[in-house]
Protein backbone atom coordinates (compact mmCIF):
# COMPACT_ATOMS: atom_id res chain seq x y z
CA UNK A 1 0.00 0.00 0.00
CA UNK A 2 1.18 3.52 -0.62
CA UNK A 3 -0.76 5.26 2.19
CA UNK A 4 -2.82 4.49 5.28
CA UNK A 5 -5.10 6.54 7.51
CA UNK A 6 -6.62 6.05 10.95
CA UNK A 7 -9.39 3.82 9.65
CA UNK A 8 -6.83 1.60 7.94
CA UNK A 9 -4.73 1.42 11.11
CA UNK A 10 -7.78 0.41 13.11
CA UNK A 11 -8.69 -2.29 10.59
CA UNK A 12 -5.13 -3.62 10.60
CA UNK A 13 -5.10 -3.71 14.41
CA UNK A 14 -8.32 -5.74 14.35
CA UNK A 15 -6.93 -8.23 11.82
CA UNK A 16 -3.73 -8.59 13.84
CA UNK A 17 -5.73 -9.14 17.02
CA UNK A 18 -7.87 -11.83 15.43
CA UNK A 19 -4.84 -13.58 14.00
CA UNK A 20 -3.06 -13.54 17.35
CA UNK A 21 -6.15 -14.75 19.21
CA UNK A 22 -6.18 -17.79 16.92
CA UNK A 23 -2.54 -18.57 17.68
CA UNK A 24 -1.05 -17.05 14.55
CA UNK A 25 1.72 -14.51 14.17
CA UNK A 26 1.63 -11.58 11.78
CA UNK A 27 4.68 -10.63 9.73
CA UNK A 28 4.68 -7.28 7.93
CA UNK A 29 7.09 -6.39 5.17
CA UNK A 30 8.02 -3.86 2.55
CA UNK A 31 6.27 -0.85 4.04
CA UNK A 32 6.57 2.40 2.16
CA UNK A 33 7.49 5.61 3.96
CA UNK A 34 4.03 6.99 4.82
CA UNK A 35 2.47 3.76 6.07
CA UNK A 36 5.63 2.91 8.01
CA UNK A 37 5.57 6.28 9.76
CA UNK A 38 1.86 6.06 10.63
CA UNK A 39 2.09 2.44 11.79
CA UNK A 40 5.12 3.28 13.93
CA UNK A 41 3.15 6.06 15.63
CA UNK A 42 0.28 3.60 16.18
CA UNK A 43 2.62 1.09 17.86
CA UNK A 44 2.08 -1.71 15.35
CA UNK A 45 5.67 -2.93 15.80
CA UNK A 46 5.00 -3.47 19.49
CA UNK A 47 1.77 -5.27 18.63
CA UNK A 48 3.32 -7.77 16.18
CA UNK A 49 6.83 -7.80 17.66
CA UNK A 50 9.88 -6.02 16.31
CA UNK A 51 11.17 -9.20 14.69
CA UNK A 52 7.98 -9.49 12.68
CA UNK A 53 8.44 -6.19 10.86
CA UNK A 54 10.68 -6.94 7.89
CA UNK A 55 12.15 -4.74 5.19
CA UNK A 56 11.27 -7.01 2.26
CA UNK A 57 9.58 -10.26 1.26
CA UNK A 58 12.81 -12.24 1.44
CA UNK A 59 13.41 -11.29 5.07
CA UNK A 60 9.73 -11.89 5.87
CA UNK A 61 9.96 -15.40 4.43
CA UNK A 62 13.06 -16.05 6.52
CA UNK A 63 11.20 -14.84 9.60
CA UNK A 64 8.23 -17.06 8.75
CA UNK A 65 10.55 -20.08 8.50
CA UNK A 66 11.92 -19.32 11.97
CA UNK A 67 8.40 -18.99 13.37
CA UNK A 68 7.33 -22.30 11.80
CA UNK A 69 10.46 -24.09 12.99
CA UNK A 70 9.86 -23.04 16.61
CA UNK A 71 6.09 -23.58 16.64
CA UNK A 72 4.85 -26.62 18.50
CA UNK A 73 2.11 -28.40 16.64
MIVOMI-876105 format. One record per atom (N, C-alpha, C, O): residue in one letter; chain; atom name; z negated, x, y negated. Coordinates in pm, whole numbers, plus 32768, in hexadecimal, padded with zeros to 4 digits. Layout:
<rec 'A','A','CA',<Z,X,Y>>
...
END
This chain:
<rec 'X','A','N',<8000,8054,8076>>
<rec 'X','A','CA',<8000,8000,8000>>
<rec 'X','A','C',<8000,8058,7F84>>
<rec 'X','A','O',<7FCD,80C8,7F87>>
<rec 'X','A','N',<8038,8027,7F1B>>
<rec 'X','A','CA',<803E,8076,7EA0>>
<rec 'X','A','C',<7FCE,8053,7E3F>>
<rec 'X','A','O',<7FAE,80A4,7DE8>>
<rec 'X','A','N',<7F92,7FDD,7E4D>>
<rec 'X','A','CA',<7F25,7FB4,7DF2>>
<rec 'X','A','C',<7ECD,7F4F,7E39>>
<rec 'X','A','O',<7EF7,7F0A,7E96>>
<rec 'X','A','N',<7E4F,7F47,7E0A>>
<rec 'X','A','CA',<7DF0,7EE6,7E3F>>
<rec 'X','A','C',<7D99,7EB5,7DCC>>
<rec 'X','A','O',<7D7F,7EFE,7D6D>>
<rec 'X','A','N',<7D6B,7E39,7DD7>>
<rec 'X','A','CA',<7D11,7E02,7D72>>
<rec 'X','A','C',<7C91,7DD5,7DB7>>
<rec 'X','A','O',<7C7F,7DEC,7E2F>>
<rec 'X','A','N',<7C39,7D95,7D6D>>
<rec 'X','A','CA',<7BB9,7D6A,7DA3>>
<rec 'X','A','C',<7BC5,7D0B,7E19>>
<rec 'X','A','O',<7B76,7D14,7E77>>
<rec 'X','A','N',<7C26,7CB2,7E14>>
<rec 'X','A','CA',<7C3B,7C55,7E82>>
<rec 'X','A','C',<7C65,7CA1,7F00>>
<rec 'X','A','O',<7C38,7C81,7F6E>>
<rec 'X','A','N',<7CBA,7D03,7EEF>>
<rec 'X','A','CA',<7CE6,7D55,7F60>>
<rec 'X','A','C',<7C74,7DA6,7F9B>>
<rec 'X','A','O',<7C6A,7DB5,8015>>
<rec 'X','A','N',<7C1E,7DDC,7F45>>
<rec 'X','A','CA',<7BA9,7E27,7F72>>
<rec 'X','A','C',<7B4F,7DCC,7FC4>>
<rec 'X','A','O',<7B20,7DF2,802F>>
<rec 'X','A','N',<7B37,7D55,7F91>>
<rec 'X','A','CA',<7AE1,7CF6,7FD7>>
<rec 'X','A','C',<7B1B,7CD3,8060>>
<rec 'X','A','O',<7AD2,7CCD,80C3>>
<rec 'X','A','N',<7B9C,7CBC,8066>>
<rec 'X','A','CA',<7BDD,7C9B,80E5>>
<rec 'X','A','C',<7BD3,7D10,8146>>
<rec 'X','A','O',<7BB9,7CFC,81BD>>
<rec 'X','A','N',<7BE6,7D88,8115>>
<rec 'X','A','CA',<7BDC,7DFF,816A>>
<rec 'X','A','C',<7B4D,7E10,819E>>
<rec 'X','A','O',<7B3A,7E30,8213>>
<rec 'X','A','N',<7AEB,7DFA,8149>>
<rec 'X','A','CA',<7A5F,7E02,8173>>
<rec 'X','A','C',<7A41,7D9E,81E2>>
<rec 'X','A','O',<79F8,7DBD,8240>>
<rec 'X','A','N',<7A7A,7D27,81D8>>
<rec 'X','A','CA',<7A65,7CC0,823E>>
<rec 'X','A','C',<7AA5,7CE9,82C3>>
<rec 'X','A','O',<7A69,7CD7,832C>>
<rec 'X','A','N',<7B1D,7D1F,82BD>>
<rec 'X','A','CA',<7B62,7D4B,8337>>
<rec 'X','A','C',<7B14,7DBE,8378>>
<rec 'X','A','O',<7B02,7DC0,83F1>>
<rec 'X','A','N',<7AE7,7E1C,8327>>
<rec 'X','A','CA',<7A98,7E8B,835B>>
<rec 'X','A','C',<7A18,7E58,839D>>
<rec 'X','A','O',<79F4,7E84,840A>>
<rec 'X','A','N',<79D4,7DFC,835B>>
<rec 'X','A','CA',<795A,7DC3,8392>>
<rec 'X','A','C',<7971,7D7F,8417>>
<rec 'X','A','O',<7923,7D92,8475>>
<rec 'X','A','N',<79DB,7D31,8421>>
<rec 'X','A','CA',<79F9,7CED,849F>>
<rec 'X','A','C',<7A1A,7D50,850D>>
<rec 'X','A','O',<79EF,7D40,8580>>
<rec 'X','A','N',<7A65,7DB6,84EB>>
<rec 'X','A','CA',<7A88,7E1C,854E>>
<rec 'X','A','C',<7A0B,7E63,8580>>
<rec 'X','A','O',<79FB,7E78,85F8>>
<rec 'X','A','N',<79B3,7E88,8524>>
<rec 'X','A','CA',<7939,7ECE,854A>>
<rec 'X','A','C',<78DB,7E75,859B>>
<rec 'X','A','O',<789A,7EA4,85F8>>
<rec 'X','A','N',<78D3,7DF7,8578>>
<rec 'X','A','CA',<787F,7D99,85C3>>
<rec 'X','A','C',<78AE,7D8C,8654>>
<rec 'X','A','O',<785D,7D70,86AC>>
<rec 'X','A','N',<792E,7DA1,866B>>
<rec 'X','A','CA',<7964,7D96,86F3>>
<rec 'X','A','C',<7964,7E1C,873B>>
<rec 'X','A','O',<799E,7E29,87A7>>
<rec 'X','A','N',<7924,7E80,8700>>
<rec 'X','A','CA',<7918,7F02,8741>>
<rec 'X','A','C',<798B,7F62,8727>>
<rec 'X','A','O',<7996,7FC9,8769>>
<rec 'X','A','N',<79DE,7F42,86C9>>
<rec 'X','A','CA',<7A51,7F97,86A9>>
<rec 'X','A','C',<7A34,7FED,862F>>
<rec 'X','A','O',<79DD,7FCD,85DD>>
<rec 'X','A','N',<7A7E,8059,8623>>
<rec 'X','A','CA',<7A77,80AC,85AB>>
<rec 'X','A','C',<7AF9,809B,855E>>
<rec 'X','A','O',<7B62,807E,8598>>
<rec 'X','A','N',<7AF1,80AE,84DD>>
<rec 'X','A','CA',<7B66,80A3,8486>>
<rec 'X','A','C',<7B86,812D,8450>>
<rec 'X','A','O',<7B2E,8173,841B>>
<rec 'X','A','N',<7C03,8154,845C>>
<rec 'X','A','CA',<7C33,81D4,8427>>
<rec 'X','A','C',<7C9C,81B4,83BE>>
<rec 'X','A','O',<7CFD,816D,83D9>>
<rec 'X','A','N',<7C88,81E8,8347>>
<rec 'X','A','CA',<7CE7,81D4,82D8>>
<rec 'X','A','C',<7D31,8256,82C1>>
<rec 'X','A','O',<7CFA,82C2,82D1>>
<rec 'X','A','N',<7DB0,824A,829A>>
<rec 'X','A','CA',<7DFB,82C5,827F>>
<rec 'X','A','C',<7E68,82B0,8217>>
<rec 'X','A','O',<7E96,8240,81FE>>
<rec 'X','A','N',<7E8E,831F,81DB>>
<rec 'X','A','CA',<7F01,8322,8182>>
<rec 'X','A','C',<7EF5,82CF,8104>>
<rec 'X','A','O',<7F58,8298,80D3>>
<rec 'X','A','N',<7E7C,82C5,80CE>>
<rec 'X','A','CA',<7E6C,8273,8055>>
<rec 'X','A','C',<7EAE,82B4,7FDC>>
<rec 'X','A','O',<7EA4,832D,7FC7>>
<rec 'X','A','N',<7EEF,8263,7F90>>
<rec 'X','A','CA',<7F28,8291,7F10>>
<rec 'X','A','C',<7EB9,8297,7EA8>>
<rec 'X','A','O',<7E4A,8268,7EBF>>
<rec 'X','A','N',<7ED8,82D0,7E36>>
<rec 'X','A','CA',<7E74,82ED,7DCF>>
<rec 'X','A','C',<7E24,8273,7DA0>>
<rec 'X','A','O',<7DA9,8278,7D9F>>
<rec 'X','A','N',<7E66,8208,7D7A>>
<rec 'X','A','CA',<7E1E,8193,7D45>>
<rec 'X','A','C',<7DC5,8151,7DAD>>
<rec 'X','A','O',<7D50,8138,7D92>>
<rec 'X','A','N',<7DFA,8133,7E25>>
<rec 'X','A','CA',<7DA1,80F7,7E88>>
<rec 'X','A','C',<7D2E,8154,7EAF>>
<rec 'X','A','O',<7CBD,8126,7EC3>>
<rec 'X','A','N',<7D48,81D4,7EBA>>
<rec 'X','A','CA',<7CDF,8233,7EDD>>
<rec 'X','A','C',<7C6F,8232,7E76>>
<rec 'X','A','O',<7BF9,8233,7E99>>
<rec 'X','A','N',<7C93,822F,7DF8>>
<rec 'X','A','CA',<7C30,822D,7D8C>>
<rec 'X','A','C',<7BDD,81AC,7D8F>>
<rec 'X','A','O',<7B62,81B1,7D83>>
<rec 'X','A','N',<7C1F,813B,7D9F>>
<rec 'X','A','CA',<7BD9,80BA,7DA2>>
<rec 'X','A','C',<7B80,80AF,7E1E>>
<rec 'X','A','O',<7B0E,8083,7E14>>
<rec 'X','A','N',<7BB4,80D8,7E91>>
<rec 'X','A','CA',<7B65,80D1,7F0C>>
<rec 'X','A','C',<7AF0,8131,7F09>>
<rec 'X','A','O',<7A86,8115,7F42>>
<rec 'X','A','N',<7B00,81A3,7EC7>>
<rec 'X','A','CA',<7A8F,8200,7EB8>>
<rec 'X','A','C',<7A21,81C1,7E65>>
<rec 'X','A','O',<79AB,81CB,7E87>>
<rec 'X','A','N',<7A48,817F,7DF7>>
<rec 'X','A','CA',<79E5,813B,7DA2>>
<rec 'X','A','C',<799E,80CB,7DEF>>
<rec 'X','A','O',<7929,80B0,7DD6>>
<rec 'X','A','N',<79E6,808C,7E4B>>
<rec 'X','A','CA',<79AE,801C,7E98>>
<rec 'X','A','C',<7956,804D,7F0B>>
<rec 'X','A','O',<7910,7FFD,7F4A>>
<rec 'X','A','N',<7959,80CF,7F28>>
<rec 'X','A','CA',<7906,8106,7F93>>
<rec 'X','A','C',<793F,80F2,801F>>
<rec 'X','A','O',<78F4,80EF,8080>>
<rec 'X','A','N',<79C2,80E6,8029>>
<rec 'X','A','CA',<7A01,80D0,80AB>>
<rec 'X','A','C',<79E9,8148,8108>>
<rec 'X','A','O',<79D6,8135,8180>>
<rec 'X','A','N',<79EB,81C1,80D2>>
<rec 'X','A','CA',<79D4,8237,8125>>
<rec 'X','A','C',<794C,822F,816A>>
<rec 'X','A','O',<793F,8251,81E0>>
<rec 'X','A','N',<78E8,8203,8121>>
<rec 'X','A','CA',<7863,81F4,815B>>
<rec 'X','A','C',<7864,8188,81C7>>
<rec 'X','A','O',<781F,8194,822C>>
<rec 'X','A','N',<78B2,8120,81B1>>
<rec 'X','A','CA',<78B9,80B1,820F>>
<rec 'X','A','C',<78FA,80DA,8293>>
<rec 'X','A','O',<78C8,80B6,82FE>>
<rec 'X','A','N',<7968,8124,828F>>
<rec 'X','A','CA',<79AE,814C,8309>>
<rec 'X','A','C',<7982,81D4,833D>>
<rec 'X','A','O',<7999,81F5,83B1>>
<rec 'X','A','N',<7942,8223,82E8>>
<rec 'X','A','CA',<791A,82AB,830C>>
<rec 'X','A','C',<797D,830E,82D5>>
<rec 'X','A','O',<79F7,82FB,82DF>>
<rec 'X','A','N',<794A,8379,829B>>
<rec 'X','A','CA',<79A1,83DC,825A>>
<rec 'X','A','C',<7A0A,8415,82B9>>
<rec 'X','A','O',<7A7A,8431,8290>>
<rec 'X','A','N',<79E5,8427,8337>>
<rec 'X','A','CA',<7A43,845D,8398>>
<rec 'X','A','C',<7AB4,83FF,83BB>>
<rec 'X','A','O',<7B18,8429,83F6>>
<rec 'X','A','N',<7AA6,8381,8396>>
<rec 'X','A','CA',<7B0C,831E,83B5>>
<rec 'X','A','C',<7B6A,8302,8340>>
<rec 'X','A','O',<7BB7,82A2,8344>>
<rec 'X','A','N',<7B63,8353,82D9>>
<rec 'X','A','CA',<7BC2,834C,826B>>
<rec 'X','A','C',<7C17,83CB,8273>>
<rec 'X','A','O',<7BE8,8439,8255>>
<rec 'X','A','N',<7C94,83BA,829A>>
<rec 'X','A','CA',<7CEB,842C,82B6>>
<rec 'X','A','C',<7D5E,8433,8251>>
<rec 'X','A','O',<7D86,83CE,8217>>
<rec 'X','A','N',<7D91,84AC,823F>>
<rec 'X','A','CA',<7DF9,84BF,81DA>>
<rec 'X','A','C',<7E83,8490,8208>>
<rec 'X','A','O',<7ED7,846D,81B6>>
<rec 'X','A','N',<7E9A,8490,828C>>
<rec 'X','A','CA',<7F1E,8467,82BD>>
<rec 'X','A','C',<7F13,842E,834A>>
<rec 'X','A','O',<7EA7,842F,8386>>
<rec 'X','A','N',<7F81,83FD,837F>>
<rec 'X','A','CA',<7F82,83BE,8402>>
<rec 'X','A','C',<7F5E,8422,8470>>
<rec 'X','A','O',<7F17,83FF,84CE>>
<rec 'X','A','N',<7F8D,849B,8463>>
<rec 'X','A','CA',<7F70,8501,84C8>>
<rec 'X','A','C',<7EDA,8518,84D5>>
<rec 'X','A','O',<7EA5,851D,8544>>
<rec 'X','A','N',<7E96,8527,8464>>
<rec 'X','A','CA',<7E05,853D,8469>>
<rec 'X','A','C',<7DBC,84BF,8497>>
<rec 'X','A','O',<7D54,84C8,84D7>>
<rec 'X','A','N',<7DF1,844A,8477>>
<rec 'X','A','CA',<7DB5,83CD,84A5>>
<rec 'X','A','C',<7DC2,83C0,853D>>
<rec 'X','A','O',<7D66,8391,857F>>
<rec 'X','A','N',<7E33,83E8,8573>>
<rec 'X','A','CA',<7E45,83E4,8604>>
<rec 'X','A','C',<7DE6,8446,864A>>
<rec 'X','A','O',<7DB0,8428,86B4>>
<rec 'X','A','N',<7DD4,84B9,860E>>
<rec 'X','A','CA',<7D74,851A,8645>>
<rec 'X','A','C',<7CE8,84E0,8644>>
<rec 'X','A','O',<7C9D,84EE,86A4>>
<rec 'X','A','N',<7CC4,849F,85D7>>
<rec 'X','A','CA',<7C40,8460,85CC>>
<rec 'X','A','C',<7C32,83F2,8635>>
<rec 'X','A','O',<7BC9,83E6,8673>>
<rec 'X','A','N',<7C99,83A3,8648>>
<rec 'X','A','CA',<7C95,8337,86AA>>
<rec 'X','A','C',<7C80,836F,8737>>
<rec 'X','A','O',<7C38,8335,8788>>
<rec 'X','A','N',<7CC0,83E1,8755>>
<rec 'X','A','CA',<7CAE,841F,87D8>>
<rec 'X','A','C',<7C1C,844A,87EC>>
<rec 'X','A','O',<7BE5,843B,8859>>
<rec 'X','A','N',<7BDF,8480,8784>>
<rec 'X','A','CA',<7B53,84A8,878C>>
<rec 'X','A','C',<7AFB,842D,87A4>>
<rec 'X','A','O',<7AA1,8430,87F8>>
<rec 'X','A','N',<7B15,83C3,875B>>
<rec 'X','A','CA',<7AC7,8348,876B>>
<rec 'X','A','C',<7AD3,8315,87FA>>
<rec 'X','A','O',<7A6F,82F3,8839>>
<rec 'X','A','N',<7B4D,830E,882D>>
<rec 'X','A','CA',<7B64,82DD,88B6>>
<rec 'X','A','C',<7B22,8336,891E>>
<rec 'X','A','O',<7AED,8305,8982>>
<rec 'X','A','N',<7B26,83B8,8909>>
<rec 'X','A','CA',<7AED,8416,8969>>
<rec 'X','A','C',<7A54,840B,8970>>
<rec 'X','A','O',<7A19,8428,89D8>>
<rec 'X','A','N',<7A16,83E1,8902>>
<rec 'X','A','CA',<7983,83DA,8900>>
<rec 'X','A','C',<794E,834D,8919>>
<rec 'X','A','O',<78D5,8338,8924>>
<rec 'X','A','N',<79A8,82EC,8921>>
<rec 'X','A','CA',<7980,8261,8936>>
<rec 'X','A','C',<795E,824A,89C7>>
<rec 'X','A','O',<79A7,8272,8A21>>
<rec 'X','A','N',<78EE,8208,89DE>>
<rec 'X','A','CA',<78C6,81E5,8A66>>
<rec 'X','A','C',<78F9,815A,8A87>>
<rec 'X','A','O',<78DB,80F9,8A42>>
<rec 'X','A','N',<7944,8153,8AF0>>
<rec 'X','A','CA',<7980,80D3,8B18>>
<rec 'X','A','C',<7930,8096,8B8A>>
<rec 'X','A','O',<7952,802A,8BBB>>
END
